[in-house]
Amino acid sequence: MHSLKDLPTELSDRFEIVAVPVREDPRDALCSVRYSSIEDLPQGARVGTSSLRREAQLKALRPDLMVHPLRGNVDTRLRKLQSGEYDAVILACAGLRRLGRTETVKQIIPVEKICPAAGQGALAIETRAGDDEVRNALAFLDDKASRTETDCERALLRKMGGGCQVPIGASAIWRNGELHLNAVVASPDGTVVLRESATGESADRLGEAVGDRLLQRGGANILEQVYGQQVAQPEQP
């Protein structure tokens, strides 16, 4: 069992994802002791995040903020927040809820402000390819909506040639038989933020189409810059 966000979009042909259980909230959360939202943070506030995706979108919203690296497990990060090392930290809502550590969550950040990582909030059960007995035994854990949403998000990521360490966000919602996809790619300094949204019925086709539009609008140049400067860092929960 994996955090789906951390799985490569191209799996070895020896393995397959047989189930994506019901997904937790995929959005990011602002945690703070004193401040209620991104907008409420004072000029020059110190914000911690381990994610280039979050940092880029946060800088686009509030270029005055001081964004600093944040390492360690969730407990360590929250301890650094509570000790006053940071005015706020941004973490995945799903991880905080699963660990029962929501006491400092002040804002669930809308995807229109900070778009989450593809697959965020979802778990994936991976097995050997072609193992029908195991696949059938685990089929009851597979949630259609969660699978469809994450397939769409991962199709976009695959089209753009990115992984969880680049400033790409994707958030799909399956509603009334139709997918609604919001996606973003941003320059690391937040000065260029490209957003696209679309609806469709096919997860793969929708993800690929939106990914292609982002690439054509300048996303390819942004990703080339990221890889060329080697500024990408592995994203943490």
C-alpha positions in Angstrom: 0.0 0.0 0.0 1.3 3.4 -1.0 0.4 7.1 -1.0 -0.7 7.4 -4.6 0.9 10.8 -4.9 4.4 9.2 -4.4 3.9 6.5 -7.0 5.5 7.0 -10.5 3.0 7.6 -13.3 4.7 4.8 -15.3 4.7 1.5 -13.3 6.9 -1.5 -14.2 4.9 -4.0 -16.2 5.5 -6.4 -13.4 3.1 -4.5 -11.1 -0.4 -3.0 -11.2 -2.6 -0.8 -9.0 -5.6 -3.0 -8.2 -7.4 -0.7 -5.8 -7.7 3.0 -4.9 -9.8 3.2 -1.7 -12.1 6.1 -0.8 -10.0 9.2 -1.0 -9.4 11.6 1.9 -9.7 15.4 1.3 -7.0 16.1 -1.3 -6.6 19.8 -0.5 -3.7 21.5 1.4 -4.2 23.0 4.8 -2.7 26.1 6.4 -1.6 25.3 10.0 -0.9 28.2 12.4 -1.0 29.0 16.0 -2.0 32.7 15.6 -3.3 33.3 12.0 -6.5 32.2 10.4 -5.7 32.2 6.7 -3.1 32.9 4.0 -4.7 36.4 3.7 -4.4 37.0 7.5 -0.6 36.3 7.6 1.4 39.5 8.3 3.8 41.1 5.9 7.0 39.0 5.7 5.6 36.1 7.7 7.7 32.9 7.8 5.9 30.0 6.2 7.3 26.4 6.1 6.7 24.0 3.2 8.7 21.1 1.7 6.9 21.4 -1.7 8.0 23.4 -4.7 4.4 23.2 -5.9 3.0 24.8 -2.8 5.8 27.3 -2.6 5.3 28.5 -6.2 1.6 29.0 -5.8 2.0 30.6 -2.3 4.5 33.1 -3.7 2.0 34.0 -6.5 -0.6 34.7 -3.9 1.7 36.5 -1.4 5.1 37.4 -2.8 5.9 39.2 0.5 5.9 36.0 2.5 9.2 34.4 3.5 9.0 30.7 2.5 11.5 28.3 4.1 12.1 24.6 3.8 10.3 22.3 6.3 11.6 18.8 6.9 10.7 15.9 9.2 7.6 13.9 9.8 4.2 15.6 10.6 4.8 15.6 14.4 8.2 17.3 13.9 6.8 19.9 11.6 4.0 20.8 13.9 6.4 21.0 16.8 8.5 23.5 14.9 5.3 25.5 14.2 4.2 25.5 17.9 7.7 26.5 19.0 7.5 29.7 17.0 10.0 28.7 14.3 7.3 29.4 11.7 4.2 31.6 11.6 2.4 29.0 9.5 3.1 25.7 7.7 1.3 24.1 4.8 0.6 20.4 4.9 -1.7 17.9 3.2 -5.1 17.9 4.9 -5.3 14.1 4.4 -2.2 13.3 6.4 -3.3 15.6 9.3 -6.7 13.9 9.4 -5.4 10.4 9.3 -3.0 11.2 12.1 -5.6 13.0 14.2 -3.4 16.2 14.2 -5.9 18.8 13.0 -5.7 21.0 16.1 -3.7 23.8 14.3 -5.5 23.7 11.0 -6.9 27.1 10.4 -7.7 27.0 6.6 -8.5 24.3 4.1 -7.0 26.0 1.1 -9.2 26.1 -2.0 -7.8 24.4 -5.1 -8.2 27.7 -7.0 -5.6 29.2 -4.7 -3.2 26.2 -4.2 -3.9 23.2 -6.4 -2.9 20.0 -4.7 -0.6 17.3 -6.1 -1.9 14.7 -8.5 -3.2 11.8 -6.4 -3.0 13.7 -3.1 -5.2 12.2 -0.4 -5.5 8.8 -2.1 -4.0 5.5 -1.2 -3.0 2.8 -3.8 -2.8 -0.9 -3.4 -0.2 -2.3 -5.7 0.2 -6.0 -6.5 2.0 -8.3 -9.0 0.6 -7.9 -12.5 -1.8 -10.7 -13.6 -2.4 -12.0 -10.1 -6.2 -12.5 -10.5 -6.7 -14.1 -7.2 -5.3 -11.2 -5.2 -6.9 -8.7 -7.6 -10.3 -10.2 -7.1 -9.9 -10.4 -3.3 -9.1 -6.7 -3.1 -11.6 -5.5 -5.6 -14.1 -4.4 -2.9 -11.6 -1.8 -1.8 -11.6 0.0 -5.2 -13.7 3.2 -5.1 -14.9 4.2 -8.6 -14.9 7.9 -8.0 -11.5 8.0 -6.3 -10.0 5.8 -9.1 -11.4 7.9 -11.8 -10.3 11.2 -10.3 -6.8 10.0 -9.7 -6.5 8.3 -13.1 -7.3 11.7 -14.6 -4.8 13.6 -12.5 -2.0 11.1 -13.2 -2.8 11.2 -16.9 -2.1 14.9 -16.8 1.1 14.4 -14.9 2.2 11.7 -17.3 1.5 14.0 -20.3 3.5 16.8 -18.8 6.4 14.4 -17.9 6.4 15.5 -14.3 6.5 13.8 -10.9 5.6 14.8 -7.4 8.7 17.0 -7.1 7.8 19.6 -9.7 5.4 22.6 -9.5 2.4 20.9 -11.1 -1.0 20.6 -9.4 -4.0 18.6 -10.5 -7.4 18.2 -8.9 -10.2 16.2 -10.5 -13.7 15.7 -9.1 -16.1 13.0 -10.4 -19.6 14.4 -10.2 -22.9 13.2 -11.9 -21.0 11.1 -14.4 -18.6 13.8 -15.4 -15.0 14.8 -14.5 -14.1 18.3 -13.6 -10.4 18.9 -13.7 -8.4 21.9 -12.4 -4.7 22.0 -13.1 -1.7 24.4 -12.6 1.9 24.7 -13.5 3.9 27.5 -11.9 7.4 28.9 -12.1 9.4 28.3 -8.9 9.4 32.0 -8.0 5.6 32.3 -8.5 5.9 35.0 -11.1 4.2 32.8 -13.8 1.2 30.6 -12.9 -0.7 28.8 -15.7 -4.1 27.4 -14.8 -6.4 25.3 -16.9 -9.8 23.7 -16.2 -12.1 21.5 -18.3 -14.7 18.8 -18.0 -15.1 15.4 -19.7 -16.1 11.8 -19.3 -12.8 10.0 -20.1 -10.2 10.3 -17.3 -7.2 9.7 -19.6 -8.4 11.9 -22.5 -9.3 14.8 -20.2 -6.0 14.6 -18.3 -3.9 14.5 -21.4 -5.9 17.3 -23.1 -5.5 19.7 -20.2 -1.8 18.7 -19.8 -1.2 19.4 -23.4 -2.8 22.9 -23.2 -0.6 23.8 -20.2 2.5 22.6 -22.1 1.5 24.7 -25.1 0.8 27.8 -23.1 4.3 27.8 -21.6 4.4 24.9 -19.2 7.1 23.2 -21.2 9.4 26.2 -20.7 8.7 26.2 -16.9 9.5 22.5 -16.5 12.6 22.8 -18.6 13.7 25.6 -16.2 13.0 23.5 -13.2 14.9 20.5 -14.4 17.7 22.6 -15.8 18.3 24.5 -12.5 17.8 21.3 -10.4 15.6 23.2 -8.0 13.0 20.5 -7.5 12.8 18.8 -4.2 10.8 15.7 -3.2 7.4 16.6 -1.9 6.5 15.5 1.6 3.0 15.1 3.2 
